[in-house]
Amino acid sequence: MRIVVTGSAGRLGRVLVPRLLASGLADEVTGIDRAPAAYADTRYRHHRLDVRDPRSAALLEGADALAHLAFVLMGGGLGRRRHDREVVRGINVEGSCRVFEAAARAGVRQLVFVSSAAVYGAWPDNPPRLTETAPLRAMPGFAYAEDKIAVERWLDDFSSAHPDLTVTRLRPHAIVGAQAHPLLNLVLKQPLYPAARPVPLTQCIWEQDVARAMILALRQRTPGIFNLAADPPMSLRDMLGLVRRWRLPVTPSLLAATHRLAWRLTPAAGEPGWVQGLRHPLVLDTRQAQRTLRFTPLLDVAECVRRAARGWPDDA
């Protein structure tokens, strides 16, 4: 089986590609990324290209499956251009749609798109558990979530137009781990949490578990949409309590204002919209992934927090 992975040099790509090669599923993996990548396995072929580059389309010829990871997260790698909404949208939405269309033309049999739990948004009226049929409502100012929603809505029509192409969408909660975005790991190390009432619950998932879910979807050629998250859900306050002796509540408005300023100064802070999600619950119903993919995370939320905060080995 020949699998093309876009964003193969990115954070999740660095977890998926070695695991994919070790799984026995892939005879060859073709990577597409603007950044360089070095994997020792001779079955891997890397191509330094933007997914919008017409040359990317040719790499899909003869491929059996496409795993699409290429997406701008927290403005990473764009420098000052991270504030240019059209630039970010062009990479995320236009790039995704182009590579999907190229895959269909090339006769690729399966497409796996890694979306995000951010498409639901953390809202005060969220139910205790969000199923895959819940409305998609990005937090205002969270470009990453807005673009994931735009791609998912585009995929609705695309899937109908290409019934022979198996389309799988995965919606993982906040991904933590050795390769995850530093901001997400930092949140679990610092002492501040929003003083919100009622106390909102949330989840996360270990990066190796997300890679496992992708391989299961590829192996089974399973169509559909699947939430991915570890259980049981916890409040950020209780998460911090697992790794710190003291914690400090901060008003959500002060936290948001401080974060907006940091976003102007450094991409390490992430987009302003995501921090608003700490004020309200965002808990996923993952039964569909359990039933259909036979997927259950190996690490629970508490263990994810401990490993991320303390930098434990990524050996899940």
The 8 nearest C-alpha neighbors of each residue, nearest first, counted from 0:
[[1, 25, 26, 63, 2, 24, 27, 62],
 [2, 0, 27, 62, 63, 26, 25, 28],
 [1, 3, 64, 28, 65, 62, 63, 29],
 [4, 2, 29, 65, 28, 30, 66, 64],
 [5, 3, 66, 30, 7, 67, 65, 29],
 [6, 4, 31, 67, 69, 7, 68, 30],
 [5, 7, 69, 32, 68, 9, 8, 12],
 [6, 8, 12, 30, 5, 4, 9, 32],
 [9, 7, 36, 6, 12, 13, 32, 34],
 [10, 8, 12, 6, 7, 11, 13, 69],
 [9, 11, 178, 12, 13, 179, 8, 14],
 [10, 12, 14, 13, 9, 15, 206, 178],
 [13, 11, 7, 9, 15, 14, 10, 8],
 [14, 12, 11, 10, 15, 8, 16, 9],
 [15, 13, 11, 12, 16, 17, 207, 18],
 [16, 14, 12, 210, 18, 13, 17, 19],
 [15, 17, 19, 18, 12, 14, 13, 20],
 [18, 16, 20, 19, 15, 21, 14, 13],
 [17, 19, 21, 15, 20, 16, 22, 14],
 [20, 18, 16, 22, 17, 21, 15, 25],
 [19, 21, 17, 18, 22, 25, 16, 23],
 [20, 22, 18, 19, 23, 17, 24, 25],
 [23, 21, 19, 24, 20, 18, 25, 214],
 [22, 24, 21, 25, 20, 26, 19, 18],
 [23, 25, 22, 0, 26, 19, 218, 20],
 [26, 24, 0, 27, 23, 1, 20, 2],
 [25, 27, 0, 1, 24, 42, 28, 23],
 [28, 26, 1, 42, 25, 43, 2, 29],
 [27, 29, 43, 2, 3, 1, 42, 44],
 [30, 28, 3, 44, 43, 45, 4, 2],
 [29, 31, 45, 4, 7, 5, 3, 46],
 [32, 30, 5, 46, 48, 6, 7, 47],
 [33, 31, 6, 47, 34, 48, 7, 8],
 [32, 34, 47, 48, 49, 35, 31, 6],
 [33, 35, 32, 47, 8, 36, 9, 48],
 [36, 34, 47, 8, 33, 37, 32, 45],
 [37, 35, 8, 38, 34, 45, 7, 32],
 [36, 38, 39, 35, 45, 8, 43, 40],
 [39, 37, 40, 36, 43, 17, 41, 16],
 [38, 40, 41, 37, 43, 42, 17, 36],
 [39, 41, 42, 38, 43, 20, 17, 37],
 [42, 40, 43, 39, 44, 38, 27, 28],
 [43, 41, 27, 40, 28, 44, 26, 20],
 [42, 44, 28, 41, 40, 29, 27, 45],
 [45, 43, 29, 30, 28, 42, 46, 41],
 [44, 46, 30, 29, 31, 43, 47, 36],
 [45, 47, 31, 48, 30, 32, 44, 29],
 [48, 46, 33, 32, 31, 34, 35, 45],
 [47, 49, 33, 32, 46, 31, 50, 52],
 [48, 50, 51, 52, 33, 32, 47, 31],
 [49, 51, 52, 94, 55, 48, 98, 31],
 [52, 50, 94, 49, 53, 97, 55, 98],
 [51, 53, 49, 54, 50, 55, 48, 56],
 [54, 52, 55, 56, 51, 57, 50, 49],
 [53, 55, 52, 56, 57, 58, 48, 51],
 [56, 54, 53, 58, 57, 52, 50, 48],
 [55, 57, 101, 54, 58, 59, 53, 98],
 [58, 56, 59, 55, 54, 60, 53, 105],
 [59, 57, 55, 56, 60, 54, 29, 3],
 [60, 58, 62, 57, 56, 102, 105, 61],
 [61, 59, 105, 58, 62, 57, 106, 56],
 [60, 62, 59, 63, 105, 107, 106, 1],
 [63, 61, 1, 59, 60, 107, 64, 2],
 [62, 64, 107, 1, 108, 2, 0, 61],
 [65, 63, 109, 2, 107, 62, 110, 108],
 [64, 66, 3, 110, 2, 4, 67, 111],
 [67, 65, 4, 111, 110, 3, 112, 68],
 [66, 68, 5, 112, 69, 4, 65, 111],
 [67, 69, 6, 5, 113, 70, 66, 112],
 [70, 68, 6, 5, 67, 71, 32, 91],
 [71, 69, 91, 68, 72, 90, 6, 95],
 [70, 72, 74, 75, 91, 73, 87, 69],
 [73, 71, 74, 75, 70, 143, 269, 180],
 [72, 74, 269, 75, 270, 71, 266, 143],
 [75, 73, 81, 72, 71, 77, 266, 76],
 [74, 76, 73, 77, 72, 71, 266, 78],
 [75, 77, 78, 74, 71, 81, 266, 72],
 [78, 76, 80, 81, 75, 74, 79, 71],
 [79, 77, 80, 76, 81, 266, 75, 74],
 [78, 80, 81, 82, 77, 83, 266, 74],
 [79, 81, 83, 82, 77, 78, 86, 87],
 [80, 82, 74, 77, 79, 83, 78, 87],
 [81, 83, 80, 84, 79, 74, 87, 263],
 [84, 82, 80, 86, 81, 85, 87, 79],
 [83, 85, 87, 86, 82, 88, 81, 142],
 [84, 86, 88, 87, 83, 89, 90, 82],
 [87, 85, 89, 83, 84, 88, 90, 80],
 [86, 88, 84, 90, 89, 85, 91, 83],
 [87, 89, 85, 91, 90, 92, 86, 84],
 [90, 88, 93, 86, 87, 91, 92, 85],
 [91, 89, 94, 87, 88, 93, 92, 86],
 [92, 90, 88, 70, 94, 89, 95, 93],
 [91, 93, 95, 94, 88, 89, 150, 90],
 [92, 94, 89, 96, 95, 90, 91, 97],
 [95, 93, 90, 51, 97, 92, 50, 91],
 [96, 94, 92, 98, 97, 93, 91, 99],
 [95, 97, 99, 93, 98, 94, 100, 92],
 [98, 96, 100, 94, 99, 95, 93, 101],
 [97, 99, 101, 95, 100, 96, 102, 94],
 [100, 98, 102, 96, 101, 97, 95, 103],
 [101, 99, 103, 97, 102, 98, 96, 104],
 [100, 102, 98, 104, 56, 99, 103, 105],
 [103, 101, 99, 105, 107, 100, 104, 59],
 [102, 104, 100, 106, 105, 101, 107, 99],
 [103, 105, 101, 102, 106, 100, 107, 60],
 [106, 104, 60, 102, 103, 107, 59, 101],
 [105, 107, 103, 104, 108, 102, 60, 61],
 [108, 106, 63, 102, 64, 105, 62, 109],
 [109, 107, 164, 63, 64, 106, 165, 163],
 [110, 108, 165, 64, 164, 107, 166, 65],
 [109, 111, 65, 166, 64, 66, 165, 167],
 [112, 110, 167, 66, 168, 166, 67, 65],
 [113, 111, 168, 67, 114, 66, 167, 169],
 [114, 112, 169, 168, 68, 170, 67, 111],
 [113, 115, 170, 169, 147, 112, 168, 171],
 [116, 114, 170, 171, 117, 118, 172, 113],
 [115, 117, 172, 170, 118, 171, 119, 114],
 [116, 118, 115, 120, 144, 119, 137, 172],
 [117, 119, 144, 135, 137, 116, 120, 148],
 [120, 118, 135, 136, 117, 116, 137, 134],
 [119, 121, 137, 117, 138, 136, 118, 122],
 [120, 122, 276, 281, 279, 280, 119, 123],
 [123, 121, 279, 125, 124, 120, 280, 276],
 [122, 124, 279, 125, 280, 121, 278, 126],
 [125, 123, 122, 126, 279, 121, 280, 127],
 [124, 126, 122, 123, 127, 280, 121, 281],
 [125, 127, 128, 129, 124, 282, 280, 281],
 [128, 126, 125, 282, 129, 280, 281, 283],
 [129, 127, 284, 283, 282, 126, 130, 125],
 [130, 128, 283, 284, 133, 282, 126, 131],
 [131, 129, 284, 132, 133, 283, 128, 285],
 [130, 132, 133, 224, 226, 225, 129, 284],
 [131, 133, 130, 134, 129, 135, 224, 119],
 [132, 134, 131, 130, 129, 135, 119, 136],
 [135, 133, 136, 119, 132, 131, 118, 129],
 [134, 136, 119, 118, 133, 137, 148, 120],
 [137, 135, 119, 120, 118, 134, 138, 148],
 [138, 136, 120, 118, 144, 145, 119, 139],
 [137, 139, 120, 141, 272, 140, 136, 273],
 [140, 138, 141, 272, 137, 142, 275, 145],
 [139, 141, 272, 142, 138, 271, 270, 273],
 [140, 142, 272, 143, 139, 144, 138, 273],
 [143, 141, 145, 144, 140, 146, 270, 272],
 [142, 144, 146, 145, 141, 147, 72, 71],
 [145, 143, 147, 118, 117, 146, 137, 142],
 [146, 144, 142, 148, 143, 147, 137, 149],
 [145, 147, 149, 148, 143, 144, 92, 142],
 [146, 148, 144, 150, 149, 145, 114, 151],
 [147, 149, 151, 145, 146, 150, 118, 152],
 [150, 148, 146, 152, 147, 151, 153, 145],
 [151, 149, 153, 147, 148, 152, 92, 154],
 [152, 150, 154, 148, 153, 149, 147, 155],
 [153, 151, 155, 149, 154, 150, 148, 156],
 [152, 154, 150, 151, 155, 156, 149, 157],
 [153, 155, 157, 151, 152, 156, 158, 150],
 [154, 156, 152, 153, 158, 157, 151, 159],
 [157, 155, 159, 154, 158, 153, 160, 152],
 [156, 158, 154, 160, 159, 155, 161, 153],
 [159, 157, 161, 160, 156, 155, 154, 162],
 [158, 160, 156, 157, 161, 162, 155, 154],
 [159, 161, 157, 158, 162, 156, 155, 163],
 [160, 162, 158, 159, 163, 164, 157, 103],
 [163, 161, 164, 159, 158, 160, 165, 157],
 [164, 162, 161, 165, 108, 109, 158, 160],
 [165, 163, 108, 109, 162, 161, 166, 107],
 [166, 164, 109, 222, 110, 108, 163, 167],
 [167, 165, 110, 222, 109, 111, 164, 223],
 [168, 166, 222, 111, 223, 224, 110, 112],
 [169, 167, 224, 112, 111, 113, 223, 225],
 [168, 170, 225, 113, 114, 224, 226, 171],
 [169, 171, 115, 226, 114, 116, 227, 225],
 [172, 170, 227, 115, 116, 226, 228, 169],
 [171, 173, 116, 203, 228, 174, 204, 227],
 [174, 172, 203, 204, 175, 171, 202, 183],
 [175, 173, 204, 206, 205, 203, 172, 179],
 [176, 174, 179, 205, 206, 184, 204, 307],
 [175, 177, 179, 307, 178, 206, 205, 313],
 [176, 178, 179, 313, 310, 307, 175, 312],
 [177, 179, 10, 176, 180, 11, 13, 14],
 [180, 178, 176, 175, 10, 177, 181, 174],
 [179, 181, 182, 183, 178, 184, 10, 175],
 [182, 180, 184, 183, 185, 179, 267, 178],
 [181, 183, 185, 184, 180, 186, 267, 268],
 [184, 182, 186, 185, 181, 180, 175, 187],
 [183, 185, 181, 182, 187, 186, 307, 175],
 [186, 184, 182, 188, 187, 183, 181, 189],
 [187, 185, 183, 184, 188, 189, 182, 191],
 [186, 188, 185, 308, 184, 189, 239, 304],
 [189, 187, 185, 308, 186, 190, 184, 239],
 [188, 190, 186, 187, 191, 185, 239, 246],
 [191, 189, 246, 247, 188, 192, 239, 245],
 [192, 190, 247, 248, 189, 246, 249, 193],
 [191, 193, 248, 236, 249, 235, 247, 194],
 [194, 192, 249, 251, 195, 248, 250, 278],
 [193, 195, 248, 250, 249, 192, 251, 196],
 [196, 194, 193, 198, 278, 197, 251, 199],
 [197, 195, 198, 194, 199, 278, 279, 193],
 [196, 198, 195, 199, 279, 194, 278, 280],
 [197, 199, 196, 195, 234, 200, 279, 194],
 [200, 198, 280, 279, 234, 197, 278, 201],
 [201, 199, 234, 280, 233, 232, 281, 198],
 [200, 202, 281, 232, 282, 233, 280, 234],
 [203, 201, 232, 282, 229, 228, 300, 172],
 [202, 204, 173, 172, 228, 174, 229, 300],
 [203, 205, 174, 228, 229, 172, 173, 175],
 [204, 206, 175, 208, 207, 176, 174, 303],
 [205, 207, 209, 208, 176, 174, 175, 204],
 [208, 206, 210, 209, 205, 211, 315, 14],
 [207, 209, 211, 210, 206, 205, 296, 212],
 [208, 210, 212, 206, 211, 207, 213, 205],
 [209, 211, 207, 15, 213, 208, 212, 214],
 [212, 210, 208, 214, 209, 213, 207, 215],
 [211, 213, 215, 209, 210, 214, 216, 208],
 [214, 212, 210, 216, 211, 215, 217, 209],
 [213, 215, 217, 211, 216, 212, 218, 210],
 [214, 216, 212, 218, 213, 217, 219, 211],
 [215, 217, 213, 219, 214, 221, 218, 220],
 [218, 216, 214, 220, 215, 219, 213, 221],
 [217, 219, 215, 216, 220, 214, 24, 221],
 [218, 220, 221, 216, 217, 215, 292, 214],
 [221, 219, 217, 216, 218, 222, 165, 109],
 [220, 222, 219, 216, 167, 223, 165, 217],
 [223, 221, 167, 166, 165, 220, 224, 168],
 [222, 224, 167, 168, 225, 166, 221, 169],
 [225, 223, 168, 169, 167, 131, 226, 222],
 [224, 226, 169, 288, 170, 287, 168, 227],
 [225, 227, 170, 285, 171, 169, 283, 131],
 [228, 226, 171, 170, 285, 172, 225, 169],
 [229, 227, 204, 172, 203, 171, 202, 230],
 [228, 230, 299, 204, 300, 296, 203, 202],
 [231, 229, 232, 299, 300, 228, 202, 203],
 [230, 232, 300, 233, 229, 299, 202, 301],
 [233, 231, 202, 230, 201, 200, 282, 300],
 [234, 232, 200, 201, 237, 235, 238, 202],
 [233, 235, 200, 236, 237, 199, 201, 238],
 [234, 236, 238, 237, 239, 192, 233, 200],
 [235, 237, 234, 239, 238, 192, 240, 246],
 [236, 238, 240, 234, 239, 235, 233, 241],
 [239, 237, 235, 240, 241, 236, 234, 233],
 [240, 238, 236, 241, 237, 242, 243, 187],
 [239, 241, 237, 243, 238, 242, 236, 244],
 [242, 240, 239, 238, 243, 237, 305, 301],
 [241, 243, 240, 239, 305, 308, 244, 188],
 [244, 242, 240, 245, 239, 241, 246, 190],
 [245, 243, 240, 246, 242, 241, 239, 190],
 [244, 246, 243, 190, 247, 240, 239, 242],
 [247, 245, 190, 191, 248, 244, 243, 239],
 [246, 248, 191, 190, 192, 249, 245, 193],
 [249, 247, 194, 192, 193, 191, 246, 250],
 [250, 248, 193, 194, 192, 251, 247, 191],
 [249, 251, 194, 253, 252, 193, 254, 248],
 [252, 250, 254, 193, 253, 255, 249, 194],
 [251, 253, 255, 254, 250, 256, 249, 257],
 [254, 252, 256, 250, 255, 251, 257, 249],
 [253, 255, 251, 257, 252, 256, 258, 250],
 [256, 254, 258, 252, 253, 257, 251, 259],
 [257, 255, 253, 259, 258, 254, 252, 260],
 [258, 256, 254, 260, 255, 259, 253, 261],
 [257, 259, 261, 255, 260, 256, 262, 254],
 [260, 258, 262, 256, 271, 261, 257, 255],
 [259, 261, 257, 263, 258, 262, 256, 264],
 [260, 262, 258, 264, 263, 259, 268, 265],
 [263, 261, 259, 268, 264, 260, 265, 266],
 [262, 264, 260, 261, 265, 259, 266, 82],
 [265, 263, 261, 262, 260, 266, 268, 267],
 [264, 266, 267, 262, 261, 263, 268, 269],
 [267, 265, 268, 269, 262, 74, 75, 73],
 [266, 268, 265, 269, 182, 181, 262, 73],
 [269, 267, 262, 266, 261, 265, 182, 258],
 [270, 268, 73, 266, 267, 262, 271, 74],
 [269, 271, 73, 272, 273, 141, 262, 268],
 [272, 270, 259, 273, 274, 258, 140, 269],
 [273, 271, 141, 140, 270, 274, 275, 139],
 [272, 274, 275, 276, 141, 271, 270, 138],
 [273, 275, 276, 272, 277, 271, 255, 258],
 [276, 274, 273, 277, 272, 278, 255, 138],
 [275, 277, 121, 274, 278, 273, 279, 120],
 [276, 278, 275, 274, 279, 193, 121, 199],
 [279, 277, 276, 275, 195, 193, 199, 251],
 [278, 280, 199, 121, 123, 122, 277, 276],
 [281, 279, 199, 200, 121, 201, 282, 122],
 [280, 282, 121, 201, 200, 283, 279, 120],
 [283, 281, 128, 201, 129, 202, 280, 127],
 [284, 282, 129, 128, 285, 130, 226, 281],
 [283, 285, 128, 130, 129, 286, 226, 282],
 [286, 284, 226, 287, 288, 227, 283, 289],
 [287, 285, 289, 288, 284, 290, 226, 291],
 [286, 288, 290, 289, 285, 291, 225, 226],
 [289, 287, 292, 225, 291, 286, 290, 285],
 [290, 288, 293, 294, 286, 287, 292, 291],
 [291, 289, 287, 293, 288, 286, 292, 294],
 [290, 292, 288, 293, 289, 287, 294, 221],
 [291, 293, 288, 294, 289, 290, 215, 216],
 [294, 292, 289, 290, 291, 288, 295, 215],
 [295, 293, 289, 292, 288, 212, 296, 290],
 [294, 296, 289, 297, 293, 288, 229, 208],
 [297, 295, 298, 208, 229, 294, 299, 228],
 [296, 298, 295, 208, 299, 315, 229, 205],
 [299, 297, 296, 302, 303, 300, 205, 229],
 [298, 300, 229, 230, 302, 301, 303, 297],
 [301, 299, 303, 229, 230, 302, 203, 231],
 [300, 302, 304, 303, 299, 305, 238, 241],
 [301, 303, 305, 304, 299, 300, 298, 306],
 [304, 302, 300, 306, 301, 305, 205, 307],
 [303, 305, 301, 307, 302, 306, 308, 300],
 [304, 306, 302, 308, 303, 307, 309, 301],
 [307, 305, 311, 303, 309, 310, 304, 308],
 [306, 308, 304, 310, 176, 184, 305, 309],
 [309, 307, 188, 305, 187, 306, 310, 304],
 [310, 308, 306, 311, 307, 305, 242, 188],
 [309, 311, 307, 306, 308, 312, 177, 176],
 [310, 312, 306, 309, 313, 307, 305, 308],
 [313, 311, 314, 310, 306, 177, 315, 176],
 [314, 312, 315, 177, 311, 176, 207, 306],
 [313, 315, 312, 207, 311, 177, 176, 306],
 [314, 313, 207, 297, 298, 208, 205, 312]]
